[in-house]
């Protein structure tokens, strides 16, 4: 039976979807935030309804939102929320945006919901309970050879300027297939066994916290490119099945 927190997060994501849908592929007013990223009324209103739903079910929890920042971060339970992950694509009318909601409990990520209303995908997971996509339990693949691996990349700008760029080029020559699905898409594919690894840089924890829980509960591993656990300061990702994770880390080590 889902926990009170998971019920709250799924309800909050559904409420956000109702707010977001009328804005999708419409004439959007776009503003630029202090960090030079875009924001729309859809982002702001979706975060408002998410926060209201979470507070209704779980009063007193901390909240860290993409649009409203950090609140009560000293609490043992903190929600991490990106109302529209993929705002740049959303503005351009591409369907690969999502709502990301995760729960941090005593410093550990324990719950994740990833809702993609334009493609009608809902993934969720809770520690110890497995991962689900549209109600069906999912599992990462068992592929154990790099030569058979399908790998997806995203947000590679900082990686391109690092010593790892050459290592990535060498790795590409060793795997079966390379794609750049990006955003929530490649994590959902990884969790259901349709590819073996995701490599990203230039990420914010709000982008990937929920997805890290989903990958983990689907039987995979999610770390940064140094092999460290995903946390509030994470800016890169290597997510994969267990069989390939160490090989991929070694291959990408500068």
N, C-alpha and C positions, 0 to 999 in steps of 0.2 A: 504494500500500500504506500503511495507517495507521501512524503512528509508534508507538513504544513508549509515549509519553505518552498518545496518544489511546486506544490499546488499554487502558491502565491506567484512564483516566477512564471509559470505557464499562463496563468490568468493575466499577469501584467504584460506578457508578450502578445497575447491575443488582443488586449486593449490597445496596445501600441499599433498593431497591424491595422486595426479599424481606423486609427488616426492617420496612418501613413498612406493607405491605399488611395484616397482621393487626391493626394498630392503627386502621386507617381505619374510621370509623363504629362505633367501639367506645367503651366507657366509659373515657375518658381522664382520668388525673390531670394537672391543669394547674398549673404553678408560674409565678410571675412573676419575671422577671430584673431586674437592677438598672436596666436601661433601660426598665422597665415593659412589656416585650414578653413574650408567653407562651412557655413551653417545655414539652414533654412528653417522656416516655421515648423516644418514637419519634424525636424530633429527636436526642437524645443518642446513642442506640444506632446510628442511621443514620450519624452523623458518625464514630463509632468504627469502623464497618466500612469506611467510605470511606477514612479515614486509613490503616487497616491495608492495604487493597488498593493504595493509591497508594504507600505506603512499600515494599511488597513489590516492586513493579515499578520504582520510581524512588527508591531510598534516598538520603537526604541532601538532598532538596528541602525548601524552606521550606513552611510550612503556615499558612494563615489561615482558621480555621473560625468559623462563626457561634456555635457553642456552646463551643469551647475556646480561641478567641482566636488571637493571633499567636505563631508559633514560627519561629525562624531566618529572620526576614524579610530578613536581609542576604544570603541566598543569591541566586545569579543566577536560579534557578528557584523560583517560589513558587506553590503551589496555593491557589486561592481557592474556598471551599466553603460553600454553604448547603445543609444536608441536607434541610430542608423549607422551601422558599420558599413562603410562604402558610400559615404555621402557624395563623393566626387562622381562615382558612377551613377548614383541615384539621380543627381542633377542632370546627367547626360541621357537619362532614360534607359540605362542598362538595368537588367533585373537582378543583378548579383549583389544585392545589399541585404542586410539582415539586422535584426535586433539581438543584442548579446546581453545576457543577464547571468552573472555568476555570484556565488556566495563564498566569502572568505570567513572561515571560522577559526579563531585562535591562530591566525596567520596561514592557514592551509586552505586551499581551494577544494571545496567539498560538493559543489553543485554547479551545473551549467545548463542554460537553455539558449538555443540558437534558433531563431525564428526567421524564415525567409519568405515573406508573404507573396512576393511576385512569382515565385516558383513553387509555392505551396509545400515547403519543407519545414518540419519542426523536429529538431533534434534535442534531446535532453538526457541528462545523466546525473546521478547522485552517488556519492562514495559508497561502494559495496553493493550497488544495486544494478549495475550494468548500464549500457547505453542504448538508446532507442531513437529510431528515425521513423517518423510518421507511424508511431505505435508498434513498430517491429524491432525486436532486439537485433543489434548489429555487432559485428566482430571484425577486427582488422584481419588482413590476410596472413597466411603462414609462409609467404615467399621468403626464402632465406639466402638467395643468391643475388648479388648486385646486378648480374647480367640479365636477370628476369624482372628487375624492379621497374615500376612506373613511378616517376618522381615529378612533383609539381613545385614550382617556385612562385614567389611573390615578393613585392616590395624590396627589390634588390639594389636600390640606389647606393646605400652605404657599403654593401658587400662589394659592389663594383669598384669602389675606391680602396679596398682593403687587400691584404695579402691572400685572403681566401678566394679571390676572384679566379686566379689561376687554378686553384684546387677544385673549384666548382667546374671549371672547363674540363679538367681531367676526369672528374666524376661523371660528367655528362657523357663522355666517351665510353664509360663502363656500364651504364645502365641500359635497360631495354627501351625506355621511352621517356622523353622529357616534355612537360607541358607547363603552362603557367595559368592555372585555373583561378588562383587568387581568392582573397576574401574568405567567406565561410565555405565556398564551394569545395576547395580541395580537402578541407578537414572533414566535411561530411563524406566525401568519397573515400578518404583514408579510413574513417571509422567503419564504413560498410564493406571494406575490403576491395574497393575498386582501384586503388593505387596503394603504393607502399610507403611513400615519404613526402613530407612537405618541408621546404626550406624557405625561410623568410628572414629579412632584416627590416629595420625601420618600422617596427611594430610598437604599439602601446599596449599595456596590460589589458586595458578595457576591450581591445580588439580580439584578444585571444584567450582570456581567462576561462570563459565558458567552454570554448572549443578544446582547451587543454584537458578539462575534466571529461568531456565527451570522448576524446581520444583515449585517455587513460582507462575509462570504464569500458571501452570497447576492446581493451586488451593491449593497447599500444603504449608508447612512451612519448612524453612531450617535455623537452628541455630547451634551454637556449643553445646557441652554437658552441658554447664552451662546455656543455654537458651539465650545466647547473639547473636546479629546479626552477620552474616558472614562478615568478613572484611580482610584486609591485614594480620592481625596477627592471623587469625583462624588456629587452629591445630587439631580440632575435629569437628565432624558433627553429628547432629541428624536431619534427613530429614524425613518428614512424612506427612500424610494427616492432616487436621486441627483437626479432631475429636479426634485423638489419641496423638497429640503432647504433651499436658500437662501431660497426663497419663504416657507417656514414660519418660519425663523429671523427673517426681516424682519417677518413678520406678528405674531410674538410679542414683538418687541423693545419694552420699555416706553418 
